[in-house]
Amino acid sequence: MQNLKMTMRRFYLPAVSARWCIALLALMLSSLLAGYPAHAATAVHKPLVVGSEEEYPPFSIGYTDETADGFTVELWKAVAAKAQLDYVIHVKPFKQLLADINTGQVDVLINLAQSEDRKKMVDFTVPHVTVSGGIFVRKSTGRILKEDDLNGKEVIVMSGDLAQSYAQSQPWGGRLTLVNSASEAFNLLASGKHDAVVISKLAGEKTIKQLQLDNVKLVDASIGFQQKFSFAVTKGNADLLARINEGMALVKESGEYDAIYNKWFAIYHLEPALFTDAFYISTVFAVLSISLAGFLFYMRTSDKKQSHHLIREANKNFESVLSAASHFSIIATDMQGVINTFNTGAEQLLGYRAADMLANVNIVTLHHRPELELRRSKLSKYFKRSLSEFDALVFKALLGERESFECEYLSSDQRKISVMLNISLMKNAEDNIIGFLFIAQDITERKKLEEVQVRYLDKLRHSEVYRAAILECAPDAIMIMNEEGAFVEFNPAAEKLFDYQRAEVIGHKVANLIIPAVHRGRHDEGMKTYLKSGASAILGRRVVVPAMRRDGSEIQIEMTVIPFDVDEQQHFLAYAREMSNTVSDRQ
């Protein structure tokens, strides 16, 4: 045993730190690929119990074990095949699955949205899809146009869903109706019961389509929660978490993830979460750290010959892993920043050959220098000490902080490439720092898209300014109503004409506020006829009609109404002025 300890010390002498740093990383990555041999030899084979919730399309479909299907079911099968995991799937209500994983009756949940409370109960993999929450109402409802309008309303949420936790934290969450499935929620709403459903947009739209509900719609308004759906394992099962994350990486690399995603989500134009944000890299580092600790324990408790054999196998696997990780640039350096590892992903991203980069090249040369100099200047001022460019690059890592930030690499032809860069320390078995690991993902296309979005939003803001100016300054009353007959716009001239404030009328029926009671029946029939057949006697024409002010007094107005569509929903724009003013102006 003493000889083995001496041998292990020789492994980590500073003179060979870079080589054994690579070996250590290889052991970490190969442990993900092959699992720990010591455990593999003694573990009792037992299929994993995998939980899939009842009818939450498109993530999960079906009410029985035999009919289980959907995005997460298909993705799990692909991941389990890559990770060589044996399992059985059980379909249960969502709330029951949460209870079962806490009591150990279920090993894996294949579709659980992350939250801080849930992280105390389970461990999450990399998220496989991120979706936003949505508000769904009956089409005949005109009074729920934004989240604040849910105050005082009866809102349906799924029991145990993240939407329930969010709703209970909001002022409008006092009148919740809990259900077990998305289908139950939307059937209740469509039948005229309660006022709204709060659920992920994706699940809501898929359920509406599946149930063929034509009287329910998504409100065109944001709601303050987002769901990162992931696989979840029982708390503390680091080995299983590592194997699932490895399987997900392999499924992504093989193209299977994209195929499964497109099959279930393409028509929704949803942004896939897998491998698209800094959370992925942080998760991988956490998994690698756990794996390394377990592996080093194994090495210290195994015989010397077996350890050497594992290192040789690890080095073989390491080269394969670096080559396969072509979606990421992986560069390792020594303590001075000299590059000693440069993977295929780095070659493809930057256009350099690995052989050329392993000849005393410092990683600083790959960075956009003005950007790096700005970082150096800011950190030098913050820490009140003069830093070199490389020190500025790794200073936070040296403080023990794992840092992810956006920056620019320079390619071999001096093109600037936007990347999400993660910098981490590399340590030996004695916890000595021996270098740095730089993992970068190309986000150039994403940045271009963001720039397009910014330009579009700028134009939109300008158009909003113009629209607001027109509405504010127009001498005529300008009003817009939707196909339910409710106001969605009411300008200052309209406020003056009818003696209502804009906030008082938005979302309320036009007929109830400005049309005399004796004429409301004709108005409603005219609306129904137009929406059904497109026929109207007044649309597009200047007409004189009776109207009603706030105090109930009647006036004659000259009005023109023009129909138009917004997001495939019918709207009506009305210009109006009081008839007496019109006559006076003409005279």
TIPA-908246 format. One line per field, with one value per residue (C-alpha): residue number from 1; residue in one letter; x, y, z. Coordinates in Angstrom, 2 decimals, m for minus. Layout:
BEGIN
pos NUM|...
code A|...
px X|...
py Y|...
pz Z|...
// end
This chain:
BEGIN
pos 1|2|3|4|5|6|7|8|9|10|11|12|13|14|15|16|17|18|19|20|21|22|23|24|25|26|27|28|29|30|31|32|33|34|35|36|37|38|39|40|41|42|43|44|45|46|47|48|49|50|51|52|53|54|55|56|57|58|59|60|61|62|63|64|65|66|67|68|69|70|71|72|73|74|75|76|77|78|79|80|81|82|83|84|85|86|87|88|89|90|91|92|93|94|95|96|97|98|99|100|101|102|103|104|105|106|107|108|109|110|111|112|113|114|115|116|117|118|119|120|121|122|123|124|125|126|127|128|129|130|131|132|133|134|135|136|137|138|139|140|141|142|143|144|145|146|147|148|149|150|151|152|153|154|155|156|157|158|159|160|161|162|163|164|165|166|167|168|169|170|171|172|173|174|175|176|177|178|179|180|181|182|183|184|185|186|187|188|189|190|191|192|193|194|195|196|197|198|199|200|201|202|203|204|205|206|207|208|209|210|211|212|213|214|215|216|217|218|219|220|221|222|223|224|225|226|227|228|229|230|231|232|233|234|235|236|237|238|239|240|241|242|243|244|245|246|247|248|249|250|251|252|253|254|255|256|257|258|259|260|261|262|263|264|265|266|267|268|269|270|271|272|273|274|275|276|277|278|279|280|281|282|283|284|285|286|287|288|289|290|291|292|293|294|295|296|297|298|299|300|301|302|303|304|305|306|307|308|309|310|311|312|313|314|315|316|317|318|319|320|321|322|323|324|325|326|327|328|329|330|331|332|333|334|335|336|337|338|339|340|341|342|343|344|345|346|347|348|349|350|351|352|353|354|355|356|357|358|359|360|361|362|363|364|365|366|367|368|369|370|371|372|373|374|375|376|377|378|379|380|381|382|383|384|385|386|387|388|389|390|391|392|393|394|395|396|397|398|399|400|401|402|403|404|405|406|407|408|409|410|411|412|413|414|415|416|417|418|419|420|421|422|423|424|425|426|427|428|429|430|431|432|433|434|435|436|437|438|439|440|441|442|443|444|445|446|447|448|449|450|451|452|453|454|455|456|457|458|459|460|461|462|463|464|465|466|467|468|469|470|471|472|473|474|475|476|477|478|479|480|481|482|483|484|485|486|487|488|489|490|491|492|493|494|495|496|497|498|499|500|501|502|503|504|505|506|507|508|509|510|511|512|513|514|515|516|517|518|519|520|521|522|523|524|525|526|527|528|529|530|531|532|533|534|535|536|537|538|539|540|541|542|543|544|545|546|547|548|549|550|551|552|553|554|555|556|557|558|559|560|561|562|563|564|565|566|567|568|569|570|571|572|573|574|575|576|577|578|579|580|581|582|583|584|585|586|587
code M|Q|N|L|K|M|T|M|R|R|F|Y|L|P|A|V|S|A|R|W|C|I|A|L|L|A|L|M|L|S|S|L|L|A|G|Y|P|A|H|A|A|T|A|V|H|K|P|L|V|V|G|S|E|E|E|Y|P|P|F|S|I|G|Y|T|D|E|T|A|D|G|F|T|V|E|L|W|K|A|V|A|A|K|A|Q|L|D|Y|V|I|H|V|K|P|F|K|Q|L|L|A|D|I|N|T|G|Q|V|D|V|L|I|N|L|A|Q|S|E|D|R|K|K|M|V|D|F|T|V|P|H|V|T|V|S|G|G|I|F|V|R|K|S|T|G|R|I|L|K|E|D|D|L|N|G|K|E|V|I|V|M|S|G|D|L|A|Q|S|Y|A|Q|S|Q|P|W|G|G|R|L|T|L|V|N|S|A|S|E|A|F|N|L|L|A|S|G|K|H|D|A|V|V|I|S|K|L|A|G|E|K|T|I|K|Q|L|Q|L|D|N|V|K|L|V|D|A|S|I|G|F|Q|Q|K|F|S|F|A|V|T|K|G|N|A|D|L|L|A|R|I|N|E|G|M|A|L|V|K|E|S|G|E|Y|D|A|I|Y|N|K|W|F|A|I|Y|H|L|E|P|A|L|F|T|D|A|F|Y|I|S|T|V|F|A|V|L|S|I|S|L|A|G|F|L|F|Y|M|R|T|S|D|K|K|Q|S|H|H|L|I|R|E|A|N|K|N|F|E|S|V|L|S|A|A|S|H|F|S|I|I|A|T|D|M|Q|G|V|I|N|T|F|N|T|G|A|E|Q|L|L|G|Y|R|A|A|D|M|L|A|N|V|N|I|V|T|L|H|H|R|P|E|L|E|L|R|R|S|K|L|S|K|Y|F|K|R|S|L|S|E|F|D|A|L|V|F|K|A|L|L|G|E|R|E|S|F|E|C|E|Y|L|S|S|D|Q|R|K|I|S|V|M|L|N|I|S|L|M|K|N|A|E|D|N|I|I|G|F|L|F|I|A|Q|D|I|T|E|R|K|K|L|E|E|V|Q|V|R|Y|L|D|K|L|R|H|S|E|V|Y|R|A|A|I|L|E|C|A|P|D|A|I|M|I|M|N|E|E|G|A|F|V|E|F|N|P|A|A|E|K|L|F|D|Y|Q|R|A|E|V|I|G|H|K|V|A|N|L|I|I|P|A|V|H|R|G|R|H|D|E|G|M|K|T|Y|L|K|S|G|A|S|A|I|L|G|R|R|V|V|V|P|A|M|R|R|D|G|S|E|I|Q|I|E|M|T|V|I|P|F|D|V|D|E|Q|Q|H|F|L|A|Y|A|R|E|M|S|N|T|V|S|D|R|Q
px 0.00|2.93|4.41|1.10|0.95|4.47|3.52|0.43|2.56|4.86|1.82|1.15|4.63|4.48|6.92|4.26|1.20|m0.20|0.02|m1.63|m4.20|m5.28|m5.26|m7.46|m9.93|m9.86|m10.72|m13.61|m15.02|m14.39|m16.17|m19.22|m18.78|m18.18|m19.32|m17.15|m15.74|m15.82|m19.55|m20.23|m18.72|m20.76|m24.05|m27.22|m29.10|m32.42|m34.39|m34.94|m38.49|m39.23|m42.24|m44.20|m47.21|m50.68|m51.67|m49.49|m49.05|m46.75|m44.39|m46.35|m49.33|m51.43|m52.96|m51.45|m47.95|m48.59|m49.73|m46.98|m45.74|m44.73|m41.55|m40.04|m40.93|m39.26|m36.27|m35.86|m35.81|m33.06|m31.01|m31.42|m30.26|m27.10|m26.42|m27.29|m29.90|m32.52|m35.91|m39.68|m42.06|m45.05|m47.70|m49.34|m50.91|m48.27|m48.85|m48.48|m45.16|m43.78|m44.68|m43.19|m39.79|m39.56|m40.26|m37.90|m40.62|m39.59|m35.95|m36.41|m39.02|m38.70|m40.46|m40.09|m39.80|m36.92|m37.49|m35.46|m37.82|m37.64|m33.84|m33.95|m35.82|m34.29|m31.25|m31.85|m30.13|m29.51|m32.90|m34.29|m36.88|m37.68|m41.22|m43.05|m46.27|m49.56|m53.06|m55.93|m59.53|m62.77|m63.02|m66.19|m64.27|m63.10|m62.06|m58.83|m56.22|m53.20|m52.02|m53.36|m56.85|m56.81|m57.47|m60.75|m61.08|m61.36|m58.14|m57.49|m54.00|m52.59|m52.01|m48.29|m47.36|m44.97|m47.94|m49.63|m46.61|m46.39|m50.12|m50.10|m47.39|m49.45|m52.27|m54.68|m53.93|m56.66|m59.31|m57.49|m59.09|m56.67|m56.91|m54.85|m54.29|m54.21|m57.19|m59.30|m58.37|m59.34|m62.52|m63.67|m62.83|m64.46|m67.64|m68.06|m66.69|m64.14|m62.43|m58.94|m56.29|m52.67|m50.26|m47.26|m48.14|m46.96|m49.01|m52.04|m51.89|m51.27|m54.19|m56.57|m55.63|m55.90|m59.32|m60.48|m61.69|m62.73|m63.91|m60.63|m57.70|m54.30|m54.23|m51.67|m49.89|m46.87|m47.04|m44.18|m43.02|m40.92|m40.37|m37.09|m38.13|m35.52|m35.06|m34.89|m33.35|m33.61|m31.51|m27.85|m27.78|m24.75|m23.79|m27.23|m27.33|m23.92|m24.97|m28.18|m26.33|m23.82|m26.65|m28.20|m24.89|m24.57|m28.17|m27.53|m24.27|m25.88|m28.69|m31.40|m32.37|m33.02|m35.11|m37.23|m37.57|m38.69|m41.20|m42.99|m42.27|m41.39|m44.86|m44.73|m41.48|m40.26|m36.67|m35.01|m33.09|m30.59|m27.01|m28.10|m27.29|m24.60|m26.56|m25.43|m21.75|m22.24|m24.11|m21.39|m18.72|m20.73|m21.10|m17.40|m16.44|m18.63|m17.30|m13.68|m14.16|m15.64|m12.98|m10.08|m11.57|m11.70|m8.06|m6.90|m8.66|m7.68|m4.43|m1.67|m1.86|m5.58|m5.08|m2.50|m4.85|m7.67|m5.43|m4.44|m8.09|m9.00|m6.45|m7.89|m11.41|m10.26|m9.19|m12.54|m14.47|m12.58|m13.12|m16.82|m17.42|m17.30|m20.10|m17.75|m14.29|m12.30|m8.91|m6.71|m3.71|m0.97|m0.69|0.84|m1.88|0.16|m2.19|m1.68|m5.06|m6.94|m9.87|m11.62|m14.34|m11.69|m10.16|m13.53|m14.48|m11.19|m9.66|m6.32|m4.73|m4.19|m0.58|0.12|m1.53|0.46|3.73|4.00|0.88|m0.80|m4.62|m4.60|m3.76|m7.17|m9.12|m10.23|m7.59|m9.59|m12.28|m9.69|m7.93|m11.24|m11.73|m8.17|m8.66|m11.96|m10.68|m7.43|m9.43|m11.88|m9.20|m6.81|m3.87|m2.29|m3.25|m1.85|m4.25|m4.09|m4.52|m7.62|m8.96|m8.61|m8.67|m12.20|m11.45|m8.42|m10.75|m12.71|m15.55|m16.69|m17.31|m19.45|m19.56|m19.92|m16.78|m15.17|m12.55|m10.47|m10.29|m7.24|m8.52|m9.10|m12.89|m14.57|m16.58|m19.05|m18.83|m20.21|m17.01|m16.72|m13.41|m12.62|m9.61|m7.97|m6.57|m4.64|m5.51|m3.78|m6.01|m3.18|m4.03|m2.28|m4.02|m7.23|m9.99|m11.75|m14.99|m16.66|m19.81|m20.34|m23.22|m22.56|m25.89|m27.73|m26.07|m27.04|m30.62|m30.56|m29.31|m32.15|m34.60|m33.16|m33.52|m37.06|m37.94|m36.44|m38.63|m41.58|m40.93|m40.76|m44.01|m45.57|m44.49|m46.08|m49.24|m49.48|m48.94|m51.72|m54.11|m53.25|m53.48|m56.38|m59.38|m61.76|m62.65|m60.69|m61.84|m60.84|m62.86|m62.23|m64.52|m66.06|m67.25|m64.91|m62.82|m59.06|m58.25|m59.91|m58.13|m58.36|m60.89|m63.12|m62.71|m63.90|m66.80|m68.25|m66.97|m65.20|m61.52|m59.60|m58.88|m62.62|m63.59|m60.73|m61.98|m65.62|m68.39|m68.94|m72.69|m72.98|m71.17|m71.87|m74.83|m78.34|m80.21|m82.88|m80.26|m78.06|m79.99|m79.42|m75.73|m75.27|m77.11|m75.03|m71.82|m72.93|m73.96|m70.65|m68.50|m70.47|m70.90|m68.76|m71.85|m72.46|m74.54|m72.33|m68.69|m66.46|m69.15|m69.69|m72.94|m74.85|m75.94|m77.21|m74.70|m74.77|m72.58|m71.60|m74.56|m77.01|m77.67|m77.95|m76.03|m75.84|m72.40|m70.93|m68.89|m66.82|m65.98|m63.21|m62.57|m59.00|m57.21|m54.66|m53.11|m55.98|m58.57|m61.11|m60.91|m62.82|m61.44|m63.98|m63.57|m66.35|m67.28|m70.40|m72.88|m73.53|m69.82|m69.77|m72.65|m71.06|m67.75|m69.45|m71.26
py 0.00|2.34|1.66|2.46|5.79|6.62|5.71|7.92|10.83|10.39|10.58|14.15|15.74|19.32|18.49|16.29|18.18|18.90|15.26|13.95|16.74|15.32|11.83|13.01|14.62|11.41|9.43|11.78|11.54|7.83|7.23|8.77|6.46|3.24|3.75|2.71|m0.81|m1.54|m0.86|m2.62|m5.81|m5.95|m4.20|m6.28|m5.89|m4.19|m2.31|1.36|2.44|5.37|7.62|9.33|11.48|10.98|12.92|16.03|16.45|16.63|15.62|12.58|10.89|8.01|6.84|3.34|1.87|0.18|3.36|5.66|7.94|11.54|13.60|12.74|9.04|8.78|10.86|8.73|5.54|6.94|8.18|4.91|2.96|5.10|4.84|1.10|1.52|m1.16|0.20|m0.12|2.82|3.43|6.04|7.78|11.14|13.82|14.41|10.68|10.58|13.40|11.44|8.21|9.67|11.16|7.77|5.89|4.00|5.73|6.17|8.62|11.20|11.96|15.33|17.56|21.36|22.69|24.87|25.71|23.72|20.67|20.80|20.02|16.77|15.52|16.01|17.37|16.59|19.10|20.57|19.03|21.75|25.22|26.58|29.68|29.73|30.79|31.94|30.20|31.47|30.91|32.93|34.53|36.02|39.56|40.62|38.63|40.30|40.16|38.45|41.17|40.51|37.13|38.95|37.69|35.01|31.23|29.78|26.10|24.66|21.14|19.80|19.79|21.63|24.59|26.73|25.92|27.11|30.25|30.98|30.57|33.24|35.78|38.10|36.36|32.87|32.77|30.97|27.98|24.79|21.84|19.07|15.97|16.43|19.04|17.34|17.68|21.37|22.27|20.21|22.13|25.48|24.63|23.53|27.01|26.28|28.64|31.54|30.52|27.80|28.62|26.04|25.87|27.33|24.21|21.74|24.01|24.40|20.68|19.75|22.16|20.63|17.07|17.66|19.68|22.58|25.52|27.84|28.14|30.43|31.51|35.07|37.20|38.25|37.09|35.44|35.46|31.86|29.69|25.95|24.14|20.52|17.90|14.28|14.01|11.28|10.51|12.88|11.89|9.30|10.90|7.84|7.55|11.32|11.14|8.21|9.95|13.20|11.18|9.47|12.86|14.13|11.09|11.40|15.06|14.24|11.48|13.74|11.67|14.52|16.87|14.25|13.55|17.26|18.09|15.25|16.59|20.33|21.70|23.09|25.12|26.96|26.25|26.87|23.58|23.89|21.07|22.36|25.96|27.77|28.08|25.75|22.80|23.49|24.04|20.74|18.89|20.29|19.19|15.69|15.51|16.54|13.84|11.27|12.22|11.88|8.43|7.36|8.52|6.62|3.55|3.98|4.32|1.11|m1.03|m2.70|m0.90|m3.01|m2.42|1.36|1.50|m0.48|1.98|4.95|3.43|2.80|6.30|7.89|5.97|7.05|10.63|11.11|9.72|12.02|15.13|14.24|13.52|16.81|18.74|21.09|22.54|24.05|22.41|23.95|23.19|25.26|25.19|27.79|30.32|29.94|27.81|25.50|21.75|20.42|21.57|19.36|18.84|21.31|23.99|23.21|23.51|26.70|28.57|27.12|26.18|22.73|21.21|20.39|24.10|25.17|22.81|24.59|27.10|29.14|31.14|31.14|34.94|35.10|33.55|36.36|39.68|41.88|45.14|43.15|41.37|44.66|46.15|43.14|43.51|47.21|46.68|43.78|45.59|48.54|46.33|44.22|47.18|45.41|45.31|42.16|40.69|39.75|36.07|36.87|38.89|35.93|33.41|35.62|34.68|31.01|31.35|32.73|29.49|30.91|28.92|31.65|31.65|34.74|35.85|36.94|36.89|34.49|35.31|32.67|31.89|34.36|37.01|36.71|37.55|34.60|35.11|32.31|31.40|30.65|28.64|28.76|26.30|25.25|21.87|20.27|17.10|14.49|16.54|19.54|21.55|23.81|22.57|24.49|25.80|24.35|26.58|25.20|27.42|27.15|29.14|31.59|33.68|32.80|33.45|36.87|37.70|36.72|38.87|41.83|41.33|41.18|44.37|46.19|44.89|45.99|49.41|49.72|48.47|51.03|53.76|52.54|52.48|56.10|57.02|55.09|56.74|60.18|59.59|58.38|61.23|64.02|62.84|65.22|62.31|59.60|56.46|53.15|49.53|46.52|42.77|40.07|39.58|43.21|44.49|47.65|47.22|50.88|54.19|57.47|60.87|62.23|59.23|59.88|63.44|62.44|59.70|60.88|57.59|57.12|54.63|52.36|52.15|50.78|48.45|44.88|45.89|45.46|48.32|47.70|48.09|51.43|53.60|52.01|52.94|49.97|50.03|49.49|46.82|43.89|45.13|45.69|42.15|40.59|42.62|41.39|37.76|38.06|39.63|37.10|34.25|35.43|38.55|40.56|44.00|47.06|49.63|48.47|50.67|53.36|56.71|56.42|58.48|56.47|57.16|56.78|57.10|59.04|57.94|59.79|57.99|60.95|60.21|61.93|61.50|60.58|60.27|57.06|54.89|51.29|49.31|45.57|44.19|41.09|40.80|37.35|35.78|37.43|39.91|43.50|46.67|50.22|53.04|56.77|58.92|62.55|64.18|65.13|68.66|69.46|68.10|70.38|73.37|72.73|72.59|75.85
pz 0.00|0.84|m2.60|m4.22|m2.35|m3.51|m7.05|m6.84|m5.64|m8.59|m10.85|m9.72|m9.63|m11.00|m13.78|m15.45|m14.24|m17.70|m18.81|m15.65|m15.75|m19.09|m17.61|m14.75|m17.13|m19.12|m16.01|m15.31|m18.81|m19.17|m15.87|m17.51|m20.49|m18.63|m15.03|m12.07|m12.52|m8.78|m8.63|m11.89|m10.61|m7.43|m8.27|m8.23|m11.49|m10.93|m13.61|m12.93|m12.18|m14.47|m13.94|m16.74|m15.93|m17.32|m20.45|m20.54|m24.31|m26.11|m23.29|m22.18|m23.79|m22.49|m19.22|m18.96|m18.90|m22.25|m24.04|m22.70|m25.48|m26.10|m26.39|m23.01|m23.30|m26.70|m25.58|m22.44|m24.48|m26.72|m23.74|m21.84|m24.89|m25.16|m21.41|m21.36|m18.65|m18.00|m16.90|m16.68|m17.26|m15.01|m15.90|m12.94|m12.01|m11.64|m7.92|m7.23|m9.11|m6.95|m3.84|m5.23|m6.08|m2.58|m1.00|m3.34|m5.22|m8.45|m9.55|m12.43|m13.44|m17.13|m17.22|m14.18|m14.27|m12.21|m9.16|m6.06|m3.82|m6.06|m6.14|m2.42|m3.16|m6.43|m8.68|m12.18|m15.46|m18.22|m19.24|m22.42|m23.23|m21.88|m22.21|m21.00|m19.07|m20.64|m19.76|m21.58|m21.60|m23.47|m26.67|m25.41|m22.49|m23.15|m19.67|m19.24|m21.44|m19.11|m15.93|m13.60|m14.97|m13.16|m9.86|m8.44|m11.14|m10.76|m12.19|m12.99|m12.46|m12.35|m8.86|m8.06|m11.26|m11.18|m12.27|m8.94|m6.93|m9.03|m8.77|m4.98|m4.77|m6.74|m5.59|m7.96|m6.60|m3.96|m6.08|m7.57|m8.82|m8.80|m11.41|m12.21|m15.95|m18.70|m20.41|m17.27|m16.98|m20.54|m20.56|m17.48|m19.07|m22.41|m20.65|m19.15|m15.69|m14.06|m15.85|m17.00|m17.13|m16.28|m17.69|m20.03|m23.43|m25.20|m23.16|m23.44|m27.22|m27.73|m25.44|m27.20|m30.54|m29.25|m27.66|m30.72|m28.57|m30.73|m27.95|m26.00|m26.84|m25.54|m24.19|m26.01|m22.82|m20.86|m17.44|m14.99|m14.92|m17.18|m16.97|m17.60|m18.07|m17.18|m16.18|m12.37|m10.20|m6.50|m4.42|m4.15|m6.95|m8.62|m10.66|m12.29|m12.92|m14.63|m16.84|m17.92|m18.71|m20.71|m22.59|m23.37|m24.72|m26.98|m28.19|m29.03|m30.81|m32.90|m34.12|m32.40|m30.09|m33.00|m34.79|m31.69|m30.94|m34.48|m34.42|m31.35|m31.24|m34.69|m35.38|m32.17|m33.02|m29.51|m28.41|m27.37|m24.13|m24.53|m24.76|m25.41|m22.18|m19.53|m17.23|m19.32|m18.78|m15.05|m14.79|m16.65|m14.32|m11.30|m12.73|m13.57|m10.06|m8.53|m10.96|m10.24|m6.49|m6.90|m9.34|m7.16|m4.26|m6.45|m7.54|m3.96|m2.97|m6.00|m6.86|m8.73|m11.86|m12.27|m11.79|m14.56|m16.81|m16.13|m16.91|m20.26|m21.10|m19.93|m22.24|m25.19|m24.28|m23.67|m27.26|m28.44|m26.12|m27.22|m30.88|m30.36|m28.49|m31.75|m30.64|m28.00|m28.11|m25.28|m24.53|m21.52|m20.44|m17.84|m15.07|m17.47|m20.11|m22.54|m24.46|m23.92|m25.13|m28.25|m29.31|m32.66|m31.67|m31.13|m34.53|m36.26|m34.42|m34.79|m37.95|m36.34|m36.36|m32.92|m33.83|m34.41|m31.17|m28.94|m29.72|m26.87|m27.88|m25.14|m25.04|m24.76|m28.49|m29.29|m27.63|m29.08|m27.45|m27.00|m25.21|m23.06|m22.27|m21.10|m18.81|m17.51|m16.80|m14.95|m12.82|m12.02|m10.77|m8.85|m7.13|m6.76|m8.34|m11.78|m13.69|m16.88|m19.67|m18.74|m15.02|m15.91|m17.88|m15.04|m11.93|m10.86|m11.43|m9.14|m6.49|m6.70|m8.79|m11.83|m14.37|m17.51|m19.70|m23.28|m25.12|m28.56|m29.91|m33.00|m35.73|m37.85|m40.47|m37.74|m37.74|m34.42|m33.08|m30.21|m27.63|m24.23|m22.31|m19.09|m17.21|m14.44|m12.39|m12.91|m9.76|m8.99|m6.40|m3.70|m4.53|m6.09|m9.04|m12.18|m14.96|m16.44|m18.61|m21.16|m22.65|m25.24|m27.33|m30.52|m30.05|m33.17|m34.80|m31.57|m31.26|m34.86|m34.08|m30.95|m33.00|m35.48|m32.58|m31.08|m34.42|m34.76|m31.23|m31.92|m35.00|m33.01|m30.29|m32.92|m34.47|m31.00|m30.54|m33.86|m33.03|m29.62|m31.18|m33.70|m31.02|m28.66|m31.23|m33.41|m33.17|m33.87|m31.37|m32.29|m30.81|m31.45|m30.39|m30.74|m32.11|m28.66|m28.88|m26.15|m26.28|m26.77|m27.55|m26.62|m27.40|m25.58|m28.08|m27.34|m23.60|m24.13|m26.39|m24.17|m20.74|m19.92|m19.01|m21.16|m18.18|m17.43|m20.85|m21.92|m21.83|m21.44|m24.01|m26.44|m26.45|m22.66|m22.56|m25.63|m27.47|m26.24|m24.79|m27.49|m30.21|m28.52|m29.97|m33.53|m32.76|m31.42|m34.38|m36.82|m35.18|m35.31|m38.97|m40.00|m38.09|m39.63|m43.23|m43.68|m44.66|m43.15|m44.03|m42.27|m42.34|m44.47|m44.85|m43.13|m41.17|m38.62|m35.58|m32.06|m29.19|m25.42|m23.01|m19.50|m17.94|m20.25|m22.50|m26.21|m29.01|m32.77|m34.08|m37.55|m37.59|m39.94|m38.92|m40.65|m39.99|m39.76|m38.47|m35.63|m35.11|m37.06|m34.79|m36.12|m34.85|m35.72|m35.95|m35.50|m36.17|m34.69|m34.06|m32.63|m35.37|m34.02|m34.28|m37.84|m38.87|m37.16|m38.91|m42.34|m41.71
// end
